[in-house]
């Protein structure tokens, strides 16, 4: 597997998110997936619909929105994007500072989510990601998600 197979690239990280609502945060993360060529315009609709039926809040200021099974056609290539918020976004009563949108098939999504959960369950690492000064620094901390 070459570099092009990585699900996270530095260009899919934004450390100064501007959204103030859950749906705007999902849209902001989706913009990065679109820019990376990972998804079509239809993917956002699927992520928002899935969020209505099942919250993507995971814990430790972290949410992982993703499309449902019906969104497979909207995923062009596996990818994730990460937006960090200095001011927490209200996610159904939970504070979210990291929105990591996942675009993949069901099996890939499960693997990516497991890796992300490992990362974001480490409180020390979460603090490092929270205070990292640049996209590059965040990428260095999260690039473990690309390991297979």
TAKA-V225669 format. One record per pair of residues at least 4 apart in sequence whose ideal C-beta (glycine too) atoms are under 7 Angstrom apart, sorted by sequence separation. I is the first residue (numbers start at 0). GAP is how many residues later the second one is. D is the distance in whole Angstrom. If there is no record, write none. Layout:
i/gap/d
I/GAP/D
I/GAP/D
This chain:
i/gap/d
0/4/4
7/4/6
19/4/6
20/4/7
21/4/7
22/4/6
23/4/6
24/4/7
25/4/6
26/4/7
28/4/7
29/4/6
30/4/6
31/4/6
38/4/4
41/4/7
42/4/6
43/4/6
44/4/6
45/4/6
46/4/6
47/4/7
49/4/6
50/4/7
57/4/5
66/4/3
70/4/6
84/4/5
103/4/3
104/4/7
105/4/7
106/4/7
107/4/6
108/4/6
109/4/6
110/4/7
111/4/6
112/4/6
113/4/7
114/4/7
115/4/6
116/4/6
121/4/6
122/4/7
123/4/7
124/4/6
125/4/6
126/4/6
127/4/6
132/4/6
134/4/6
135/4/6
136/4/7
137/4/6
138/4/6
18/5/4
32/5/5
33/5/6
50/5/6
57/5/6
90/5/4
103/5/5
131/5/4
18/6/4
32/6/5
56/6/5
57/6/6
118/6/6
119/6/6
131/6/5
55/7/5
66/7/6
87/7/4
88/7/5
101/7/5
16/8/7
55/8/5
87/8/6
103/8/6
18/9/5
55/9/4
87/9/5
128/9/6
131/9/6
17/10/7
32/10/7
55/10/7
101/10/5
16/11/6
101/11/7
84/12/5
128/12/5
29/13/6
83/13/6
127/13/6
128/13/7
29/14/4
50/14/6
83/14/6
49/16/7
81/16/6
82/16/5
99/16/6
124/16/7
26/17/6
29/17/6
49/17/6
13/18/6
46/18/5
49/18/4
81/18/5
46/19/6
48/19/7
11/20/5
46/20/5
79/20/6
80/20/5
25/21/5
45/21/4
79/21/6
25/22/6
45/22/6
79/22/5
97/22/7
118/23/6
11/24/5
42/24/6
45/24/6
78/24/5
10/25/7
22/25/6
25/25/6
45/25/3
77/25/6
118/25/7
77/26/4
118/26/7
8/27/6
60/27/7
42/28/6
45/28/6
62/28/5
74/28/5
74/29/6
114/29/7
115/29/6
74/30/7
77/30/5
114/30/5
42/31/4
97/31/7
41/32/4
42/32/7
79/32/6
62/33/5
71/33/6
96/33/6
111/33/7
39/34/5
56/34/5
60/34/6
61/34/7
64/34/7
38/35/5
56/35/6
60/35/6
65/35/7
28/36/7
38/36/6
39/36/7
54/36/7
60/36/4
61/36/5
62/36/5
63/36/5
64/36/5
65/36/4
37/37/7
38/37/6
54/37/5
56/37/5
60/37/6
68/37/6
37/38/6
61/38/7
63/38/6
25/39/5
36/39/6
37/39/5
56/39/7
36/40/7
37/41/3
35/43/5
65/43/6
35/45/7
32/46/6
32/48/5
31/49/3
63/49/6
28/52/5
63/52/6
28/54/5
46/54/7
83/54/7
27/55/5
81/56/7
24/58/7
61/58/4
57/59/6
42/60/6
59/60/5
81/60/7
59/61/7
57/62/6
59/63/7
24/64/5
38/64/5
37/65/5
60/65/7
79/65/7
16/66/4
59/66/5
11/67/7
16/67/6
21/67/6
11/68/7
16/68/4
20/68/7
21/68/7
32/68/6
11/69/4
12/69/5
13/69/5
14/69/5
19/69/7
21/69/5
11/70/7
18/70/6
28/70/5
32/70/5
6/71/5
29/71/6
6/72/5
7/72/5
28/72/4
6/73/5
25/73/7
24/74/5
25/75/7
6/105/6
14/117/7
14/119/7
14/120/6
12/122/5
14/123/6
9/125/6
12/125/5
9/126/6
12/126/6
9/129/4
7/134/6
7/135/7
7/137/5
6/138/6
7/138/6
6/139/6
5/140/4
0/147/6
